[in-house]
Amino acid sequence: MYQNKISLSPQEILEKEFKIDTRGYRLKEVDQFLDVVISDYEQFFNIINHMEQEKAELLKEIMNLKQELRNARMNVEIAKDREPRDVNNVDVLRRLSQLEKMVYGKDD
């Protein structure tokens, strides 16, 4: 993702050669500094790759959790729809039992 926004790769920095001039910089110092820059670039690439992997895993987890939430909401709605019928059925059975006692005169 970030690869196309970064101009230099660690390998390009490593392979870069400068023209030597009599009044130029000390090559050893330039090489040491570029080694540090290369190391930093490699770390940045590693960090970015790790974060991209972590992001993908988190997005997958979010999708799974959203699906679980949808399923839970559906189960709640199904349970809500069933509750009144179950309660009504119990109430009807109780009333029927009371009517039978009254009609048939049975006392338990």
GUNU-693778 format. One record per atom (N, C-alpha, C): x, z, y; residue in three letters. Coordinates in steps of 0.05 Angstrom, whole numbers, plus 32768, in hexadecimal, padded with zeros to 4 digits. Layout:
# residues N
XZYALA ...
# end
This chain:
# residues 108
801080007FE8MET 800080008000MET 801180008019MET 80258011801ATYR 803680138031TYR 804E8000802FTYR 80527FF48018GLN 80697FE38013GLN 80697FCC8027GLN 80537FC0802EASN 80537FA98041ASN 80567FB2805EASN 80567FCB8064LYS 80597FD58080LYS 80767FDE8085LYS 80867FE08070ILE 80A17FEA8073ILE 80B47FD18072ILE 80C67FCF8085SER 80D77FB88088SER 80EE7FB78073SER 80F97FCE806ELEU 81117FCF805DLEU 810C7FDF8044LEU 81187FD6802ESER 81177FE58016SER 81327FF38013SER 813480078002PRO 814E80157FFEPRO 816480017FF5PRO 815C7FED7FE5GLN 816F7FDA7FDBGLN 81797FC87FF1GLN 81677FC08004GLU 81707FB0801AGLU 81837FBF802DGLU 817E7FD88030ILE 81907FE88041ILE 81AC7FEA8033ILE 81AB7FEE8019LEU 81C47FF1800ALEU 81D47FD7800BLEU 81C77FC18009GLU 81D57FA78008GLU 81DC7F9B8024GLU 81D37FA88039LYS 81D87F9D8054LYS 81F67F9F805ALYS 82017F888064GLU 821D7F88806CGLU 821E7F81808AGLU 82307F8E8097PHE 82337F8A80B4PHE 824E7F7B80B9PHE 824F7F6C80CELYS 82677F5E80D5LYS 827B7F7380E0LYS 82947F6F80D9ILE 82A87F8280E2ILE 82B47F7880FCILE 82B67F8A810FASP 82C27F848129ASP 82D87F98812FASP 82EB7F91813FTHR 83017FA48144THR 82F77FBD8152THR 82E37FBB8162ARG 82D97FD28170ARG 82BF7FDC8164ARG 82BA7FD6814BGLY 82A17FDD813EGLY 82A17FFA8135GLY 828C80028127TYR 8289801D811DTYR 829B80218105TYR 829F803A80FEARG 82AF804080E6ARG 829D803A80CEARG 82A7802A80BCLEU 8297802180A5LEU 828F80398094LEU 82A1804C8090LYS 829B8063807FLYS 82848073808ALYS 8283807780A4GLU 826D808680B0GLU 8253807780AEGLU 8254805D80B2VAL 823C804C80B0VAL 8231804D8093VAL 8244804A8080ASP 823C804C8064ASP 82308067805CASP 823B807C8066GLN 823180978060GLN 8215809A806CGLN 821280918085PHE 81F880938092PHE 81E380828083PHE 81EA806A807BLEU 81D88059806DLEU 81D180648052LEU 81E380728045ASP 81DD8080802CASP 81C780958030ASP 81C980A38046VAL 81B480B7804CVAL 819980A98051VAL 819A80938060VAL 818180848065VAL 81758079804BVAL 8186806E803AILE 817D80648020ILE 8170807B8010ILE 817C8092800FSER 817280A88000SER 815680B0800BSER 815480B18026ASP 813A80B88032ASP 812580A3802BASP 812C808A802CTYR 811980758025TYR 810F80788009TYR 8122807D7FF7GLU 811B80817FDBGLU 810780997FD8GLU 810D80AE7FE6GLN 80FB80C67FE6GLN 80E080BF7FF1GLN 80DF80B08007PHE 80C680A88013PHE 80B580977FFFPHE 80C380847FF2PHE 80B580737FDEPHE 80AA80847FC7PHE 80BA80977FBEASN 80B180A97FA8ASN 809980BA7FB1ASN 809B80C57FC9ILE 808580D57FD3ILE 806C80C57FD6ILE 806E80AD7FE1ILE 8057809B7FE5ILE 804B80947FCAILE 805B808D7FB7ASN 805180857F9DASN 8043809D7F90ASN 804F80B57F92HIS 804380CD7F87HIS 802880D37F94HIS 802780D07FAEMET 800E80D67FBDMET 7FF980C17FB6MET 800180A87FB2GLU 7FED80937FABGLU 7FE280997F8FGLU 7FF280A27F7DGLN 7FE880A97F62GLN 7FD680C17F64GLN 7FDE80D57F74GLU 7FCD80ED7F77GLU 7FB280E57F84GLU 7FB380D47F98LYS 7F9B80CB7FA5LYS 7F8880BD7F91LYS 7F9480AC7F80ALA 7F83809D7F6CALA 7F7680B17F59ALA 7F8680C57F50GLU 7F7B80DA7F3EGLU 7F6580EA7F4CGLU 7F6980F17F65LEU 7F5481007F74LEU 7F3B80EF7F78LEU 7F3E80D67F7ELEU 7F2780C47F81LEU 7F1780C27F67LEU 7F2680C07F51LYS 7F1980BF7F37LYS 7F0A80D97F32LYS 7F1780F07F38GLU 7F0A810A7F34GLU 7EF1810C7F46GLU 7EF381037F5FILE 7EDC81037F71ILE 7EC580F37F66ILE 7ECB80DC7F5BMET 7EB680CB7F4FMET 7EA980D97F38MET 7EB980E67F27ASN 7EAE80F57F10ASN 7E9D810C7F1AASN 7EA6811B7F2ELEU 7E9681317F38LEU 7E7C81287F45LEU 7E7D81117F53LYS 7E6581067F5FLYS 7E5180FF7F49LYS 7E5B80F37F33GLN 7E4980EC7F1DGLN 7E3D81057F11GLN 7E4E811A7F0DGLU 7E4481337F02GLU 7E2E813F7F15GLU 7E33813D7F2FLEU 7E1F81487F42LEU 7E0581387F40LEU 7E07811E7F3EARG 7DEF810D7F3BARG 7DDF81157F22ARG 7DEE81197F0CASN 7DE281217EF3ASN 7DD5813C7EF5ASN 7DE3814F7F02ALA 7DD8816A7F06ALA 7DBE81697F17ALA 7DBF81597F2CARG 7DA781577F3DARG 7D90814B7F2DARG 7D9681377F1DMET 7D80812B7F0DMET 7D7581407EF9MET 7D87814F7EEDASN 7D7E81647EDAASN 7D6D81797EE8ASN 7D7481807F01VAL 7D6481937F10VAL 7D4981887F15VAL 7D48816F7F1DGLU 7D2E81627F23GLU 7D1D81617F0AGLU 7D29815A7EF3ILE 7D1A81597EDAILE 7D1081757ED3ILE 7D21818A7ED7ALA 7D1981A57ED1ALA 7D0281AE7EE4ALA 7D0481A67EFDLYS 7CEE81AD7F10LYS 7CD481A07F08LYS 7CD681877EFEASP 7CBD81797EF6ASP 7CB281867EDDASP 7CC281917ECCARG 7CB8819D7EB3ARG 7CAE81B97EB7ARG 7CB981C87ECAGLU 7CB181E47ECDGLU 7C9381E87ED1GLU 7C8681DA7EE3PRO 7C6A81E07EE7PRO 7C5A81DA7ECEPRO 7C6081C67EBFARG 7C5281C07EA6ARG 7C5681D77E92ARG 7C6E81E07E8FASP 7C7481F57E7CASP 7C65820F7E84ASP 7C6682157E9DVAL 7C58822D7EA7VAL 7C3A822A7EA3VAL 7C3082127EAAASN 7C14820D7EA7ASN 7C0B820E7E8AASN 7C1C82047E78ASN 7C1582057E5CASN 7C1482227E52ASN 7C2682327E5BVAL 7C26824F7E53VAL 7C0D825C7E5FVAL 7C0782567E77ASP 7BEF82627E84ASP 7BD682597E75ASP 7BD582407E6DVAL 7BBE82367E5FVAL 7BBB82447E44VAL 7BD282477E36LEU 7BD182557E1CLEU 7BC882727E1FLEU 7BD2827F7E34ARG 7BC9829B7E39ARG 7BAB829C7E3EARG 7BA2828A7E4FARG 7B85828A7E55ARG 7B7482847E3CARG 7B7E82717E2CLEU 7B70826A7E14LEU 7B6F82827E01LEU 7B8582907DFFSER 7B8682A87DEESER 7B7282BD7DF8SER 7B7082C17E12GLN 7B5D82D47E1DGLN 7B4082CB7E18GLN 7B3B82B27E1BLEU 7B2082A77E16LEU 7B1982AB7DF8LEU 7B2C82A67DE7GLU 7B2682AA7DCAGLU 7B1F82C77DC5GLU 7B2E82D97DD1LYS 7B2882F67DCDLYS 7B0C82FC7DD7LYS 7B0582F07DEEMET 7AEB82F67DF9MET 7AD582EA7DE8MET 7AD882D17DDFVAL 7AC482C47DD0VAL 7AC182CF7DB3VAL 7AD882D27DA6TYR 7AD782DB7D8BTYR 7AD882FA7D88TYR 7ADD83077D9EGLY 7ADD83247D9EGLY 7AF483307D8FGLY 7B0A83227D8DLYS 7B21832C7D7ELYS 7B33833C7D92LYS 7B3A83547D89ASP 7B4E83637D99ASP 7B6683677D88ASP 7B7D83607D92ASP 7B9683637D84ASP 7BA4837C7D8AASP 
# end
